[in-house]
Amino acid sequence: MPQPTADPVQTRAELATLRPDLLDRYDAALPGARSAILTRLYGALEREPLPGLARREHRDGHTHVTFTNGETVSYPTTAAAPFTRAEPDGDPVALVHRLWPGSRLTAEIANSVANLALARANTTPTRLPAPGDPDALGKIEQLLVDGHPLHPCCRTRTGLTVADVLAYAPEHRPVIRLRRLRVPADRWYGTAQPVLYAHPWQAPRLLARYPWLTNAGVTRPVRPLMSLRTVAPVSGGPHIKTAVDIQMTSAVRTVSPAAVHNGPRLSALLTRLTADLPLDVLAETAAGAVITDDGPDRHLAHLTRQAPRLGAGETAVPLGVLATTPALLASLRDPYAFLKDLDLVLFAPMARVLERGVALEAHGQNTLIVLADGRPVRTLYRDLGGVRVHTTQHPDLDLHGDLPTDDPADLRTKLTAALGTATLQLVTALAHHYGTEPDRLWNTIPDLLDGPLPIKATTAMRLATDPLADQWTHLPKDPT
């Protein structure tokens, strides 16, 4: 897999040719980007099972961390709090190089810093789209600048050049067209017609390697959503999730044969399970993969997903965007009433689906709140690739991959790890925006998220021999 293509210095050099108008803003944004990534690393030092970590000590408002190789790190404990607004001085790239010399994480962090600075440099004031705009969701999702709120690789884009980032990354607000590649019928797997929808970054690489794929033109204009590789037509219509050989945060974003197989089956099940709830699952209606020498190929695959169906005056907003967009927070008016309504349309339905044997991965990207006049009226859920299904409750459901489980604890952890982090981010944002006490806001949230919240130990995972094997840590509900 290609390595990250640009560190902060190289990014600046390429900007001098690509976008000289951004140079001053990039230089101004770089210190803040370093601080933002550094706070995520301090968070990992504070709570994750990191390799080589020997001891943590807390005294005089600081954390002192000692490693088995003799290295030590000290920082204000508040600078490690999740979603902190602290801006500590320091270079996260140098810190990773010092603690784990030779690690792949060093280059990934450098790429993340560069891309975060570039995203902040290219931010412009944007008005919220009006309800009813068919392009509203795409415009709203492209408001997200900083990416994953806890992962130090929040803006890592392995394999993309600076020009690619500007052309395809959602924080730069592009509109693109997918490529349609016609596939021989005997080389196609799945329920969709034998035409592969390929991301424009991926398509030329596929055509060069597989000459029996033929160009069938391009789609109408589409807007990349939060995940970069998933797009929504600007004129409305189904969303398409593509495969791209790009590492974003922790994984290369392909579409597995299991996802092609599972999507329609899970969609039918969840449509039944949620029929009486204010929770709509955006069904995966068709999917397909090209068959290469290794079988259905995750690098040549796509799936099609229903778009949200909204009523007059309604707007759909992902939880992660809601928590980071002041104009959206201001539209909620009363944070206590908002969270009480959210219990009815988000927490209670998620708990009910869990009782019915399915844990949804309800994090800030997958979970959308439908707002009407500043109030949440229902929840939309998308992306079925990370759910868990209890095999005892659904013994006849034919699923591939790691979705089936017979352990109720696996299901509960899947839901609370995703939903808990998204909720903690939202409560922290509401408390800051409205000047309220986080504890009072938490009192309106049900016992589903009681106690320390499980989260993935993302930095420890990047440093592990198998970076895709789950490792876990916990966050307190009061992170201060």
C-alpha positions in Angstrom: 0.0 0.0 0.0 1.4 3.5 -0.8 2.7 5.6 2.1 1.2 9.0 3.0 2.3 11.3 0.3 2.7 14.6 2.0 4.0 15.8 5.4 3.5 19.5 6.3 6.6 20.7 4.5 5.8 18.9 1.3 2.2 20.0 1.4 3.3 23.6 1.6 5.7 23.1 -1.3 3.0 21.6 -3.5 0.5 24.4 -2.5 2.9 27.0 -3.9 2.0 25.6 -7.3 -1.5 24.3 -6.8 -3.1 27.0 -4.6 -0.7 29.8 -3.8 -3.7 31.7 -2.4 -3.8 29.3 0.5 -0.2 29.6 1.6 -0.6 32.3 4.2 -3.7 30.6 5.6 -2.0 27.2 5.6 1.0 28.7 7.5 -1.4 30.3 10.0 -3.4 27.0 10.5 -0.4 24.7 10.9 0.3 25.4 14.7 -3.3 24.8 15.5 -3.4 21.6 13.5 -0.3 20.4 15.4 -2.0 21.2 18.7 -5.2 19.4 17.7 -3.4 16.2 16.8 -1.2 16.5 19.9 -4.3 16.6 22.1 -5.5 13.4 20.5 -2.1 11.8 21.2 -2.2 13.0 24.8 -5.6 11.4 25.1 -4.1 8.1 23.9 -1.3 8.4 26.5 -3.9 9.1 29.1 -6.1 6.1 28.6 -4.9 3.6 26.0 -2.9 0.3 26.4 0.0 1.6 24.4 3.1 -0.5 23.6 6.0 0.2 25.9 4.0 2.3 28.4 5.2 1.4 31.9 3.6 3.9 34.3 1.2 6.9 34.5 1.3 9.4 37.4 -1.0 12.4 38.0 0.2 15.2 40.2 -0.1 19.0 40.3 -2.6 19.0 37.3 -0.2 17.2 35.0 0.2 13.6 33.7 3.6 12.0 33.7 4.1 9.0 31.5 7.1 6.7 31.6 8.0 4.1 28.9 10.1 0.9 29.3 12.8 2.4 27.0 13.3 5.3 29.5 11.4 7.9 27.6 9.1 10.2 29.6 6.3 12.5 28.5 4.6 15.2 30.7 1.6 17.3 29.8 -1.3 19.2 31.4 -4.0 16.6 32.2 -6.7 18.9 30.8 -4.9 18.8 27.4 -5.7 15.0 27.1 -9.5 15.5 27.8 -11.6 14.3 24.9 -12.9 17.2 22.6 -10.7 19.6 24.6 -10.2 23.1 23.3 -6.6 23.2 24.8 -3.8 24.2 22.4 -0.6 22.7 23.8 2.7 23.5 22.2 4.6 20.7 20.7 5.1 18.5 17.6 3.1 15.3 17.5 5.3 13.9 14.7 8.4 14.3 16.8 6.6 12.8 19.8 5.6 9.7 18.0 9.1 9.3 16.5 10.6 9.6 19.9 8.3 7.1 21.6 8.0 4.5 18.8 10.9 5.0 16.4 10.4 3.4 13.0 6.7 3.1 13.4 4.3 3.7 10.4 2.4 6.0 12.7 5.0 8.7 12.4 4.3 9.2 8.7 0.6 8.9 9.2 0.6 11.6 11.9 2.6 13.9 9.6 0.1 13.4 6.9 -2.8 14.0 9.3 -1.3 17.3 10.5 -0.7 18.5 7.0 -4.2 17.6 5.8 -5.9 19.1 8.9 -4.0 22.4 8.4 -5.0 22.4 4.7 -8.7 21.8 5.7 -8.7 24.6 8.2 -6.9 26.9 5.7 -9.5 26.2 3.0 -12.5 26.8 5.2 -14.9 29.6 4.1 -18.0 31.0 5.7 -21.0 28.9 4.5 -24.7 29.4 5.0 -26.7 26.4 6.1 -28.8 25.0 3.2 -32.5 25.5 3.3 -34.8 22.6 4.1 -35.9 21.0 0.8 -32.7 21.5 -1.0 -31.9 18.1 -2.6 -28.2 18.8 -2.0 -28.7 19.8 1.6 -27.2 16.7 3.2 -24.1 16.8 1.1 -23.5 20.5 1.9 -24.0 19.9 5.6 -21.7 16.9 5.7 -19.0 19.0 4.0 -19.1 21.5 6.9 -17.1 19.0 9.0 -13.4 20.2 9.0 -11.5 18.3 11.7 -12.7 14.8 11.0 -12.6 12.1 13.7 -12.7 13.8 17.1 -10.4 11.4 19.0 -8.2 9.7 16.4 -4.8 11.3 15.8 -5.0 10.1 12.2 -8.2 12.1 11.8 -7.1 13.5 8.5 -4.7 10.8 7.3 -5.3 10.2 3.6 -2.7 7.5 2.6 -1.9 7.5 -1.1 -3.5 10.8 -2.0 -1.4 13.7 -3.4 -2.1 17.2 -2.2 -3.9 17.8 -5.5 -6.0 14.7 -4.8 -7.0 15.9 -1.4 -8.1 19.2 -2.8 -10.1 17.5 -5.5 -11.8 14.7 -3.6 -11.8 15.3 0.2 -15.2 16.4 1.4 -13.8 19.2 3.6 -12.8 21.0 0.4 -16.4 20.9 -0.8 -15.9 19.2 -4.2 -18.5 18.1 -6.6 -17.3 15.1 -8.7 -18.6 12.4 -11.0 -18.2 8.7 -10.5 -17.0 6.5 -13.4 -19.2 3.7 -14.7 -17.2 0.6 -15.7 -19.0 -2.2 -17.6 -18.1 -5.7 -16.3 -18.4 -9.0 -18.2 -21.4 -10.9 -16.8 -19.3 -13.9 -15.8 -17.1 -11.6 -13.7 -19.8 -10.0 -11.6 -21.1 -10.9 -8.1 -24.1 -9.4 -6.4 -27.6 -8.0 -6.9 -26.7 -4.9 -8.9 -26.4 -4.7 -12.6 -22.9 -5.6 -13.9 -21.7 -2.0 -14.0 -19.1 -1.0 -11.4 -19.5 2.5 -9.9 -15.9 3.6 -9.4 -14.5 6.6 -7.6 -12.6 8.8 -10.1 -9.4 8.4 -8.1 -9.8 4.6 -8.3 -11.1 4.2 -11.8 -7.9 4.8 -13.9 -6.0 2.3 -11.6 -8.6 -0.3 -12.2 -8.7 0.2 -16.0 -4.9 -0.1 -16.2 -4.9 -3.3 -14.3 -8.0 -5.0 -15.7 -8.3 -4.3 -19.5 -11.5 -6.3 -19.7 -13.3 -3.5 -17.8 -14.8 -1.0 -20.3 -15.6 2.6 -19.8 -19.4 3.2 -19.7 -19.3 7.0 -19.0 -19.8 9.0 -15.9 -22.6 9.6 -13.4 -24.4 12.9 -12.9 -22.7 15.3 -10.4 -22.3 13.9 -6.9 -21.0 15.3 -3.7 -18.7 13.3 -1.4 -20.1 12.9 2.1 -18.2 12.7 5.3 -16.5 9.4 4.4 -15.0 10.7 1.1 -15.8 7.5 -0.8 -19.6 7.7 -0.3 -21.4 10.2 -2.5 -24.8 11.7 -2.9 -26.2 13.1 -6.2 -26.5 16.9 -6.0 -30.0 16.6 -7.6 -31.1 14.0 -5.1 -31.3 10.2 -5.4 -29.6 7.1 -3.9 -26.2 7.3 -2.3 -23.3 5.2 -3.6 -20.5 3.8 -1.5 -17.4 3.1 -3.5 -14.1 1.3 -2.8 -10.9 3.4 -2.7 -7.5 2.1 -1.9 -6.9 5.0 0.5 -6.3 4.6 4.3 -8.5 7.1 6.2 -8.0 7.0 9.9 -7.5 3.3 10.6 -8.4 1.4 7.5 -8.3 1.2 3.7 -11.8 1.9 2.6 -12.9 -1.0 0.4 -16.2 -2.8 0.1 -16.0 -6.4 1.2 -17.7 -9.3 -0.5 -19.4 -9.8 2.9 -20.9 -6.3 2.7 -22.1 -7.0 -0.8 -23.8 -10.2 0.4 -25.1 -8.8 3.7 -26.5 -5.4 2.8 -29.9 -6.4 1.3 -30.5 -9.1 3.9 -29.8 -6.9 6.8 -31.8 -4.0 5.3 -34.9 -6.3 5.1 -34.4 -7.4 8.7 -33.9 -3.9 10.1 -36.8 -2.5 8.2 -39.0 -5.0 10.0 -37.4 -4.4 13.4 -37.8 -0.6 13.3 -41.2 -0.4 11.7 -42.8 0.8 15.0 -39.9 3.1 16.0 -38.9 6.7 15.1 -35.8 5.2 13.6 -35.4 4.7 9.8 -32.6 2.5 8.4 -31.4 3.7 5.1 -31.6 0.4 3.3 -28.7 -1.0 1.1 -30.8 -1.8 -1.9 -28.2 -3.2 -4.3 -24.5 -4.1 -4.4 -21.9 -5.8 -6.6 -18.3 -6.7 -6.9 -16.0 -7.7 -9.7 -14.7 -11.2 -9.7 -10.9 -11.4 -10.1 -8.5 -14.3 -9.6 -9.2 -14.1 -5.8 -12.9 -14.1 -6.2 -15.3 -11.1 -5.5 -12.8 -8.3 -5.0 -13.2 -5.7 -2.3 -11.2 -3.2 -4.3 -13.7 -3.4 -7.2 -17.1 -3.1 -5.5 -19.8 -0.7 -4.6 -23.2 -0.6 -2.9 -26.2 1.6 -3.3 -28.1 3.0 -0.3 -31.4 4.8 0.0 -31.3 8.5 0.5 -33.1 10.1 3.4 -36.7 10.8 2.8 -37.6 14.1 4.5 -40.8 16.0 5.0 -41.4 19.7 4.5 -39.2 21.8 6.8 -37.0 18.9 7.8 -33.2 18.7 7.7 -31.0 15.6 8.3 -27.8 16.2 10.2 -25.1 13.6 11.2 -24.4 13.7 15.0 -20.7 14.5 14.3 -21.6 17.6 12.2 -24.2 18.8 14.7 -21.6 18.7 17.5 -19.1 20.8 15.6 -21.2 23.4 13.8 -22.1 26.4 15.9 -25.0 27.5 13.6 -26.6 24.1 14.0 -26.1 24.1 17.8 -27.7 27.6 18.0 -30.8 26.4 16.1 -31.6 23.9 18.9 -32.5 26.8 21.3 -32.8 24.7 24.5 -30.2 22.0 25.1 -32.2 20.3 27.9 -35.4 20.0 25.8 -33.3 18.9 22.9 -31.7 16.0 24.8 -35.1 14.9 26.2 -36.5 14.7 22.7 -33.3 12.9 21.6 -34.1 10.2 24.2 -37.3 9.5 22.4 -36.0 9.4 18.9 -32.4 8.1 19.4 -31.5 6.5 22.7 -34.8 4.6 23.3 -35.1 3.3 19.7 -31.4 2.1 19.7 -32.0 0.3 23.0 -35.1 -1.3 21.6 -33.3 -2.5 18.5 -30.6 -3.9 20.8 -33.2 -5.9 22.7 -34.4 -7.2 19.4 -31.0 -8.7 18.7 -29.1 -6.1 16.6 -26.5 -3.6 17.7 -26.2 -0.6 15.4 -22.8 1.1 15.1 -24.4 4.5 15.9 -21.4 6.8 15.8 -21.3 10.4 14.7 -21.0 9.6 11.0 -23.6 6.8 10.7 -26.3 8.4 12.8 -28.3 11.3 11.5 -30.9 13.3 13.4 -33.9 14.8 11.5 -34.6 18.3 12.8 -37.8 20.2 12.3 -37.9 23.7 13.8 -34.8 23.0 15.9 -36.3 19.8 17.4 -35.3 16.2 16.7 -38.2 14.3 15.3 -36.6 11.0 14.3 -33.3 9.3 13.6 -31.8 7.9 10.4 -29.2 5.2 10.5 -26.9 4.2 7.6 -24.0 1.8 7.0 -24.6 -1.8 7.9 -21.0 -3.0 7.7 -20.3 -2.6 11.4 -23.4 -3.9 13.1 -23.6 -7.0 15.2 -26.5 -9.5 15.1 -27.4 -12.0 17.8 -27.4 -15.5 16.3 -29.8 -16.9 18.8 -32.5 -14.3 18.1 -31.9 -14.4 14.3 -30.7 -18.0 13.7 -31.9 -18.2 10.0 -30.3 -14.9 8.8 -27.6 -15.8 6.3 -24.8 -13.4 7.1 -21.1 -13.5 6.1 -18.1 -12.0 8.0 -17.9 -10.9 11.6 -21.4 -9.6 12.0 -23.0 -12.6 13.7 -22.3 -13.1 17.4 -23.7 -15.2 20.3 -22.3 -12.9 23.0 -24.7 -10.2 24.3 -21.7 -8.3 25.6 -20.4 -7.9 22.1 -23.6 -6.4 21.0 -23.9 -3.9 23.9 -20.2 -2.8 23.5 -20.7 -2.3 19.7 -23.7 0.1 20.4 -22.4 1.9 23.5 -18.9 2.4 22.1 -20.2 4.2 19.1 -23.2 6.0 20.5 -21.4 6.9 23.8 -18.6 8.7 22.0 -21.0 10.6 19.7 -23.1 11.6 22.7 -20.2 12.7 24.8 -19.0 14.9 22.0 -22.5 16.4 21.6 -22.9 17.0 25.3 -19.5 18.6 25.5 -20.4 20.9 22.6 -23.8 21.8 24.0 -22.3 22.6 27.4 -19.7 24.9 25.8 -22.1 26.6 23.4 -24.8 27.2 26.0 -22.6 27.7 29.0 -24.3 24.9 30.9 -23.0 22.2 33.2 -22.3 18.9 31.5 -23.5 16.9 34.5 -27.0 18.5 34.2 -27.1 17.6 30.6 -26.1 14.0 31.3 -29.0 13.7 33.7 -31.4 13.9 30.8 -29.7 10.9 29.1 -30.9 7.3 30.0 -29.1 4.5 31.6 -28.1 3.0 28.2 -24.9 5.1 28.5 -24.4 4.7 32.2 -20.9 4.4 33.6 -17.5 4.7 31.8 -18.0 4.6 28.0 -16.1 2.0 26.0 -14.1 3.3 23.0 -11.6 1.9 20.6 -8.0 2.4 21.5 -7.2 3.8 18.1 -3.6 4.8 18.6 -2.7 1.4 20.2 -4.4 -0.3 17.2 -2.3 1.7 14.7 0.9 0.6 16.6 -0.1 -3.0 16.8 1.1 -5.8 14.5 -2.5 -6.3 13.4 -3.9 -2.8 13.3 -7.5 -4.0 12.5 -7.8 -6.1 15.7 -10.0 -4.3 18.2 -8.5 -2.9 21.3 -10.6 -1.1 23.9 -10.3 1.6 26.6 -12.9 3.7 28.4 -13.9 7.3 28.8 -15.6 8.8 31.8 -18.9 10.6 31.2 -17.3 13.7 32.8 -14.1 14.0 30.9 -12.8 17.0 32.9 
